[in-house]
Amino acid sequence: MLRFGTDGLRGRANQELTMEVGFWVGVAIAEVLAVGEVAVGRDTRASGLWLSRAVGLGLAAMGVDVRDCGVAPTGALSFAARRAGVPTVVVSASHNPAYDNGIKVFAASGAKLDPEHERAIEARLAEHLGGARPTYGELGRHQSVSILGDYVAWLASVASLGSSPRLCIDAAHGAAASVAERALEAVGARVIAAIGVEPDGTNINAGVGALHPERLSHLVLATSADLGLAFDGDADRLIAVAPSGAVIDGDDVMVIVARALSSVGRLDGPGVVATVMSHRGLERTLEPLGVAVERTGVGDREVARALERTGFGLGGEQSGHVIFPALAPTGDGLLTGVMLLWALETLGASADELLATRIRYPQVHCKVAVPRGQELVESELVREAVFAATTELGPEGRVVVRPSGTEPVVRIMVEASSETLAEAVARELERAVGEAASRREHSTALYE
C-alpha cells in the first residue's frame, strides 16, 4: 500500500507510481478534500508531465476544476495555494533521482496537508486500487495558469538588497532552473554564473544541486563570487557556498539569519526550531545571544508544527529546509536564499566571517539501503548497538538512527567530540544495521 512519508507519496515512476495510480490519487484527493478547485504543478522530471496530467484527470473526473501551473518550484506552488486559496498538488520527488517521482499535497493555506487527511487519501486510494469505483458526474474544467511572475514579485517584496552581491547558482536541472536567476536579480543580486539550468527530464539532481555542492564550490572560487546558492530538484531546500568554497548547510543558514533577525528585533520568540539531526553547536552559538533553540523530529512538517507551538520565528533542517513562518508556512529554497542575502547585508559581514564565529561539532552521516527500516531500527541488535555507541560517546556526543521517510534506507547520524571518534562509531552502527538486515533476510528465507 502506498503511504505518505515525510514528504508525500514516493516511488519509482511508472512502476510504483503509474499513471493509473496518479489518476486514483487525484480521485482520492477530490473525495477527501471535497473542494471545487485544485492547482497542480511539477518539477522537470520526464515522468512529471504525465503523472501530473494523470492526477489532474482524476480530479477532473470527480468534477474538480484543475489549475495547471506547469513546472514551478515547490515554494512557488505553496505561494499559489495561499494566493488563490485552493489546495495544491506538487508532483515531485524533490532531491531523489530522475527515475523516482512523488505526489505531495498542500492545503489552501500553503502548508502541507495534515496527517489525518493524508491517511484518509491513502485509504480511499487503497479502495480504488482494489477495485472500488466512484460515481462519476460532471467533469471539472482545465485552465493553464502562470504563477512565476507573481512569485518573483512576491520574493522581491520580501527584501531589497543595496549591495548587489555577485552570485553563482546551481538549480539542479530542476524546477528552479527557469526562475532562480530572475528571482535573485529581482531582489538586487547579480548572477554571474549558473549551473544546473539545462533540464532534459533525466538529469535532475544528477551530480548537481543541494546534494552535490562541490561543483558550485569550485565555481564560486573560480569566479570570486560573494556567495553560491544551490537548490534541490523542487527547490524547497537551499545549501549555500561561502566565498572560500566552504559549504553552508541549513544549520549555518539558521544561525546567520537568526542573528540578523534578532539584531533588528524581528525574530519571534526569540527562538529557532531545529530537528534532532542539527548539530549541538546551534545551542552553544545562539543561546548566549538570547536566542532559544527547540528540538523536534525530522521533517519540515515537524518543524512547522513546532514553530506553531512555540511561536518562534525561524525553523529548519540541516538538509536545507528552512521555514520563515511570518512569510510562508513551508520550506522554500528561493525564499531562504533571499533571506540569507538579506542577513549577510544586515550584519555587514561575509559568509566566511560569520562561519568563523559559530560553534560546530563534528558529525558523520551515512545510510544503509534496506526495506522496512522501522523494523530494523527497533530490532534488539540495533538497539544494543545504539546503547553502546551512546555510552562510548558520552555527554558530548549524540546518535540518531532512523528509517528514512523518503527512501528505503536507514539513516545514521553520529556527533562526537572528534571526527575520528564519530567515524568509528558510525561505521559500527552501519555494520549493526547491515547485520540486522542480513539476519532478518535469513530468518525469512527459513520459513519460505
C-alpha positions in Angstrom: 0.0 0.0 0.0 1.3 3.4 -0.9 1.7 5.7 2.0 2.6 9.4 2.6 6.1 9.7 4.1 7.7 12.9 5.4 7.4 14.5 2.0 4.5 12.9 0.2 4.0 9.7 -1.7 7.2 8.4 -3.3 8.1 5.6 -5.7 9.7 4.6 -9.0 7.9 6.5 -11.8 5.7 4.1 -13.9 6.4 1.3 -11.5 5.0 2.1 -8.1 3.8 5.4 -9.3 2.0 4.5 -12.5 -0.4 6.7 -14.5 -3.2 4.6 -13.0 -2.1 5.3 -9.5 -1.8 9.0 -10.3 -5.4 9.0 -11.6 -6.7 7.3 -8.4 -4.7 9.7 -6.2 -6.5 12.5 -8.0 -9.9 10.9 -7.4 -9.0 10.2 -3.7 -7.9 13.8 -3.2 -11.2 15.1 -4.7 -13.2 12.7 -2.4 -11.4 13.6 0.8 -10.9 17.4 0.3 -14.3 18.0 -1.3 -13.3 21.2 -3.0 -14.3 22.7 -6.3 -10.8 23.6 -7.5 -7.2 22.3 -7.1 -3.9 23.6 -8.5 -1.3 21.1 -9.9 2.4 21.7 -10.5 5.6 19.7 -11.0 9.3 19.7 -11.4 11.3 18.8 -14.5 11.3 15.0 -14.4 10.2 13.4 -17.7 7.6 11.5 -15.8 6.2 14.6 -14.2 4.2 15.8 -17.2 2.3 12.5 -17.5 1.9 11.9 -13.7 0.6 15.4 -13.1 -1.8 15.0 -16.0 -3.0 11.7 -14.5 -3.6 13.4 -11.2 -5.4 16.1 -13.0 -7.6 13.6 -14.8 -8.6 12.0 -11.6 -9.5 15.4 -10.1 -11.5 16.4 -13.2 -13.3 13.1 -13.3 -14.7 14.0 -9.9 -15.9 17.4 -11.1 -12.9 19.4 -9.7 -11.5 22.3 -11.8 -7.8 22.0 -12.3 -5.4 25.0 -12.4 -2.3 23.6 -14.2 0.7 25.6 -13.0 3.2 23.6 -15.1 6.9 23.4 -13.9 7.4 25.5 -10.8 9.3 25.3 -7.5 7.5 23.9 -4.5 7.8 27.3 -2.8 6.0 28.9 -5.8 3.3 26.3 -5.6 2.8 26.9 -1.9 2.6 30.6 -2.8 0.0 29.8 -5.4 -2.1 27.9 -2.9 -2.0 30.8 -0.4 -2.8 33.4 -3.1 -5.7 31.5 -4.7 -6.9 29.9 -1.6 -7.0 26.4 -3.2 -5.3 23.1 -2.3 -2.3 22.3 -4.5 -0.7 19.1 -5.7 3.0 19.0 -6.3 4.3 16.2 -8.5 8.0 15.9 -7.5 10.4 13.6 -5.7 12.4 16.5 -4.5 16.1 15.5 -4.2 15.6 11.9 -5.5 17.0 10.8 -8.9 15.0 11.3 -12.1 13.7 7.7 -12.1 11.7 8.5 -8.9 8.7 10.7 -8.6 6.3 11.7 -5.8 3.0 13.4 -5.0 2.6 15.8 -2.1 -0.5 17.9 -1.3 -0.7 21.4 0.2 -3.7 22.8 1.9 -5.3 26.1 0.8 -3.1 27.8 3.5 0.0 26.7 1.6 1.1 24.3 4.4 1.5 20.6 3.8 -1.8 18.7 4.3 -2.3 17.4 7.8 -1.7 13.7 8.5 -5.4 12.9 9.1 -6.3 14.0 5.6 -3.2 12.1 4.2 -4.4 8.9 5.9 -7.9 9.4 4.5 -6.4 9.8 1.0 -4.4 6.6 1.5 -7.5 4.7 2.5 -9.5 5.9 -0.5 -6.6 5.2 -2.8 -6.3 1.6 -1.5 -10.0 1.1 -2.0 -9.9 2.3 -5.6 -6.8 0.3 -6.5 -8.6 -2.7 -5.0 -11.4 -2.3 -7.5 -13.9 0.1 -5.9 -15.3 2.7 -8.3 -16.7 6.1 -7.6 -19.8 7.6 -9.1 -18.9 10.0 -11.9 -20.8 13.1 -12.8 -19.9 16.4 -14.3 -16.3 16.9 -15.5 -14.1 19.6 -14.0 -12.6 22.2 -16.2 -8.9 22.7 -17.0 -7.0 26.0 -17.0 -3.3 26.6 -17.6 -2.0 29.4 -15.3 1.3 31.2 -15.0 2.4 31.8 -11.4 6.1 32.5 -11.7 5.8 36.3 -12.4 3.7 36.9 -9.3 6.0 34.6 -7.2 9.1 36.6 -8.3 7.3 39.9 -7.4 6.4 38.5 -4.0 10.1 37.5 -3.3 11.2 41.0 -4.4 8.7 42.4 -1.8 10.3 40.4 1.0 13.8 42.0 0.7 15.6 44.6 -1.4 19.4 44.5 -1.5 21.5 47.5 -1.8 24.9 45.9 -2.1 24.4 43.9 -5.4 26.1 40.7 -4.2 27.7 38.6 -7.0 26.2 35.1 -7.0 26.7 31.7 -8.6 23.7 29.4 -8.6 23.0 25.7 -9.1 19.4 24.9 -9.9 19.9 21.1 -10.0 18.4 20.9 -13.5 15.1 21.2 -11.6 12.2 23.4 -11.0 14.3 26.5 -10.2 16.2 26.4 -13.5 13.9 28.8 -15.3 13.2 31.2 -12.4 16.1 31.3 -9.9 18.2 33.9 -11.8 15.2 36.1 -12.4 14.1 36.0 -8.8 17.5 36.7 -7.3 18.2 39.6 -9.6 14.7 41.0 -8.8 15.9 41.4 -5.2 19.1 43.2 -6.2 21.7 40.4 -6.6 23.8 39.8 -9.7 24.0 36.2 -11.0 27.4 35.9 -12.6 27.5 32.2 -13.3 25.0 29.3 -13.3 25.0 25.5 -13.5 22.2 23.0 -13.3 20.0 25.2 -15.5 19.5 22.8 -18.5 16.9 20.2 -17.5 16.3 17.4 -20.0 13.9 15.3 -18.0 16.6 12.8 -16.9 19.3 14.9 -15.3 17.5 16.4 -12.3 19.8 16.2 -9.2 22.4 14.3 -11.2 25.7 15.4 -9.7 24.4 18.9 -9.2 22.2 20.8 -6.7 21.9 20.9 -3.0 23.1 17.3 -2.5 26.2 17.9 -4.6 27.5 21.4 -3.7 31.1 20.6 -4.6 30.7 21.8 -8.2 29.3 25.1 -7.0 32.1 25.5 -4.6 34.6 25.3 -7.5 32.6 27.8 -9.5 32.4 30.2 -6.6 36.2 30.0 -6.1 36.8 30.4 -9.9 34.6 33.5 -10.2 35.5 35.1 -6.8 31.7 35.3 -6.2 30.3 36.6 -2.9 28.1 33.6 -2.5 26.8 30.4 -4.1 23.2 29.1 -3.8 22.3 25.5 -4.6 18.8 24.2 -4.8 17.4 20.7 -5.0 15.1 19.4 -7.7 11.9 21.1 -6.5 13.8 24.0 -4.9 12.3 23.6 -1.4 15.8 23.4 0.2 18.9 25.5 -0.1 22.6 24.8 0.5 24.9 27.8 0.1 28.6 28.2 -0.5 30.8 30.9 1.1 33.5 32.8 -0.9 36.1 30.4 0.4 34.2 27.5 -1.1 33.0 26.3 2.4 29.6 24.7 2.4 26.8 26.5 4.3 24.2 24.0 5.3 20.7 24.6 6.8 22.1 24.8 10.4 24.5 27.5 9.3 21.8 29.4 7.4 19.6 29.4 10.5 22.5 30.7 12.7 23.2 33.6 10.3 19.6 34.5 9.6 18.7 34.2 13.3 21.5 36.6 14.2 20.3 39.1 11.7 16.6 38.9 12.6 17.4 39.2 16.3 19.6 42.2 15.7 16.7 44.1 14.2 14.1 42.8 16.6 12.3 40.6 14.0 12.9 37.1 15.5 9.7 36.0 17.2 10.2 34.1 20.4 13.1 34.9 20.1 13.9 31.3 19.1 14.7 28.8 16.5 13.3 25.3 15.9 15.8 22.6 14.8 15.5 18.9 14.4 17.3 16.1 16.2 19.7 16.0 13.2 21.0 19.5 13.7 24.4 19.8 15.5 24.6 20.7 19.2 26.6 23.8 18.3 23.3 25.6 17.5 22.5 25.9 21.2 26.1 26.8 22.0 26.1 29.6 19.4 22.7 31.1 19.7 21.7 30.8 23.3 24.4 33.2 24.6 22.8 35.7 22.1 19.4 35.3 23.8 18.0 33.0 21.1 16.4 29.8 22.4 16.6 26.5 20.4 13.8 24.0 20.4 14.4 20.4 19.1 11.8 18.4 17.2 11.5 15.3 14.9 12.8 15.1 11.4 10.9 16.6 8.5 9.7 20.1 7.7 6.2 19.2 8.8 7.5 18.6 12.3 9.4 21.8 12.2 6.3 23.7 11.1 4.3 22.2 13.9 6.9 23.1 16.5 7.0 26.7 15.1 3.3 26.9 15.6 3.5 25.5 19.1 6.4 27.7 20.3 5.7 30.9 18.4 9.3 31.0 17.3 10.2 32.9 14.2 12.6 30.6 12.4 13.0 26.8 11.9 14.6 24.3 9.7 16.7 21.3 9.0 20.4 20.7 8.4 19.4 19.4 4.9 18.4 23.0 3.9 14.7 23.1 4.5 14.2 26.4 6.3 10.8 27.9 7.3 10.1 31.6 8.0 6.6 31.3 9.5 5.9 35.1 9.1 6.4 34.7 5.4 5.5 31.2 4.4 4.3 28.0 6.1 6.7 25.6 4.4 10.2 25.3 3.1 11.1 27.5 0.1 14.7 27.4 -1.1 14.5 30.7 -3.1 13.0 32.5 -0.2 15.7 31.1 2.0 18.3 32.3 -0.4 16.8 35.8 -0.4 16.7 35.9 3.4 20.3 34.7 3.6 21.4 37.5 1.3 19.4 40.0 3.4 21.0 38.7 6.6 24.6 39.0 5.3 23.9 42.6 4.2 22.2 43.4 7.5 25.1 42.0 9.5 27.6 43.7 7.3 29.8 40.6 7.1 30.8 37.9 4.7 29.6 34.4 5.0 33.1 33.2 5.9 33.4 35.8 8.7 30.1 34.6 10.2 31.0 30.9 9.8 34.2 31.5 11.8 32.2 32.7 14.8 29.8 29.7 15.1 30.4 26.6 17.2 30.2 23.3 15.3 30.5 19.7 16.4 31.8 17.0 14.0 29.1 14.9 12.5 29.2 11.8 10.3 26.2 10.8 8.2 25.7 7.5 6.5 22.8 5.4 5.2 22.1 1.7 4.7 19.8 0.6 1.9 17.3 -1.8 3.5 13.5 -2.4 3.2 11.2 -2.0 6.2 13.7 0.2 8.1 11.4 0.8 11.1 11.6 -2.9 12.0 15.4 -2.9 11.8 15.7 0.2 14.0 13.6 -1.4 16.6 15.5 -4.7 16.5 17.4 -5.9 19.6 20.7 -5.9 17.7 20.4 -2.3 16.6 19.1 -1.0 19.9 22.0 -2.6 21.7 24.4 -1.0 19.2 22.9 2.4 19.7 23.1 2.0 23.5 26.8 1.0 23.2 27.5 3.9 20.9 25.8 6.4 23.2 27.8 5.1 26.2 31.1 5.4 24.2 30.4 9.0 23.1 29.5 10.3 26.5 27.7 13.6 27.2 29.4 15.5 24.3 28.1 13.0 21.7 24.8 12.1 20.1 23.4 9.2 17.9 20.4 9.2 15.7 19.4 6.0 13.8 16.1 6.3 11.9 14.3 5.0 8.9 14.1 7.5 6.1 10.7 9.0 5.2 11.6 9.4 1.6 13.8 6.4 0.6 14.1 2.7 1.6 17.1 3.3 3.8 18.1 3.6 7.4 19.9 6.9 8.1 22.6 7.2 10.8 24.0 10.3 12.3 26.8 10.4 14.9 28.0 13.6 16.6 31.2 13.4 18.7 34.0 15.5 20.1 36.3 14.4 17.3 35.8 13.4 13.6 37.8 10.2 14.2 35.5 9.1 17.0 32.4 10.0 15.0 33.6 8.0 12.0 34.4 4.9 14.1 31.1 4.9 15.9 29.2 5.5 12.6 30.9 2.5 10.9 30.0 0.3 13.9 26.3 1.3 13.7 26.4 0.8 10.0 27.7 -2.7 10.5 25.0 -3.4 13.1 22.1 -2.3 10.8 23.5 -4.4 7.9 23.9 -7.4 10.2 20.3 -7.0 11.5 19.0 -6.8 7.9 21.0 -10.0 7.0 19.6 -11.9 10.0 16.1 -10.9 9.1 16.5 -12.0 5.5 17.9 -15.3 6.6 15.1 -15.8 9.1 12.5 -15.0 6.4 14.1 -17.5 4.0 13.9 -20.3 6.5 10.1 -20.0 6.6 9.6 -19.7 2.9 
